[in-house]
Amino acid sequence: MFEQQEFGRHFLNGLVVAGTVVIFSALIAFLAATAVTRFRFHFRTTLLIMFLVARTVSAEARMLPLFLLMRDFGQPNTLFSFRRAVKG
């Protein structure tokens, strides 16, 4: 079963995606938290509300466009498609 489904490739894809998302999310969260807590600027409250609204969107709703893009490229389960999706 593992040879037919390319389990190793799927596992590696999952590790790459998870690791990249964790690193970039932590970096962006740190920078955003620093800006909101340390600096006084116009629309500070609006920006905070926008962050909260963005967090309410489900993961499925955010992943669907990426899946459709990779499917259109004909590469839904390759390491290259995950790299392309993460880089933008």
Backbone torsions as a table, in degrees:
resi	resn	phi	psi	omega
1	MET	NA	-41.2	-177.1
2	PHE	-67.3	-32.0	179.4
3	GLU	-74.1	-34.5	-178.0
4	GLN	-73.6	-32.2	-175.5
5	GLN	-99.4	1.4	-178.1
6	GLU	52.7	56.8	-177.1
7	PHE	-59.0	-40.5	-178.6
8	GLY	-61.5	-42.0	179.6
9	ARG	-65.3	-43.0	179.9
10	HIS	-65.9	-37.9	178.2
11	PHE	-65.7	-44.0	178.2
12	LEU	-63.5	-42.0	176.7
13	ASN	-58.3	-43.7	179.1
14	GLY	-63.4	-41.2	178.6
15	LEU	-65.6	-42.4	179.7
16	VAL	-63.7	-46.3	-179.6
17	VAL	-63.9	-47.8	-177.8
18	ALA	-62.5	-44.7	179.7
19	GLY	-64.0	-43.8	-179.8
20	THR	-65.4	-42.7	-179.7
21	VAL	-65.0	-41.0	-179.6
22	VAL	-64.1	-44.9	-178.4
23	ILE	-64.9	-49.5	-178.9
24	PHE	-67.4	-37.4	178.9
25	SER	-65.0	-42.1	179.1
26	ALA	-65.1	-41.1	179.5
27	LEU	-65.1	-47.2	-179.6
28	ILE	-66.1	-40.1	179.0
29	ALA	-64.2	-40.0	178.7
30	PHE	-64.4	-45.8	-179.8
31	LEU	-64.9	-41.0	179.3
32	ALA	-66.6	-42.8	179.5
33	ALA	-64.2	-38.9	177.5
34	THR	-63.5	-45.0	-179.5
35	ALA	-63.7	-42.4	-176.5
36	VAL	-72.1	-36.4	-175.8
37	THR	-86.7	-31.8	-173.8
38	ARG	-94.1	-31.0	-172.5
39	PHE	-109.6	143.0	174.4
40	ARG	-100.7	123.4	-179.6
41	PHE	-150.9	162.7	178.2
42	HIS	-65.2	148.5	178.6
43	PHE	64.8	24.3	178.3
44	ARG	-63.0	-45.3	179.2
45	THR	-66.6	-39.5	178.1
46	THR	-61.6	-42.5	178.5
47	LEU	-62.6	-42.3	178.6
48	LEU	-63.0	-41.4	177.9
49	ILE	-65.1	-38.7	177.8
50	MET	-62.3	-40.5	176.4
51	PHE	-60.5	-44.5	-179.2
52	LEU	-65.5	-39.9	178.5
53	VAL	-65.9	-40.6	179.4
54	ALA	-62.3	-32.6	179.4
55	ARG	-71.8	-19.4	-178.4
56	THR	-81.8	-14.6	178.5
57	VAL	-73.3	130.6	-175.2
58	SER	-68.9	157.0	179.7
59	ALA	-64.6	-34.6	179.3
60	GLU	-62.7	-40.5	-179.7
61	ALA	-67.2	-30.9	178.4
62	ARG	-80.5	-29.3	-176.6
63	MET	-84.6	-23.5	-177.4
64	LEU	-58.5	-47.6	178.2
65	PRO	-61.9	-36.2	177.9
66	LEU	-65.9	-41.2	177.7
67	PHE	-63.0	-44.4	179.9
68	LEU	-63.3	-37.8	177.4
69	LEU	-63.5	-47.8	-179.4
70	MET	-68.0	-34.5	176.8
71	ARG	-65.2	-39.2	178.0
72	ASP	-66.3	-31.2	175.5
73	PHE	-75.5	-11.8	-179.3
74	GLY	78.1	22.6	-177.3
75	GLN	-135.7	59.8	-175.4
76	PRO	-73.8	-21.9	-176.2
77	ASN	-127.2	45.3	178.1
78	THR	-120.7	156.7	178.3
79	LEU	-64.1	-35.9	179.0
80	PHE	-60.4	-40.1	-178.4
81	SER	-67.6	-35.7	178.1
82	PHE	-69.9	-38.5	177.0
83	ARG	-63.6	-42.1	179.7
84	ARG	-64.0	-40.4	-179.8
85	ALA	-67.7	-37.4	-178.5
86	VAL	-72.7	-40.1	-179.3
87	LYS	-73.3	-22.0	178.0
88	GLY	97.2	NA	NA
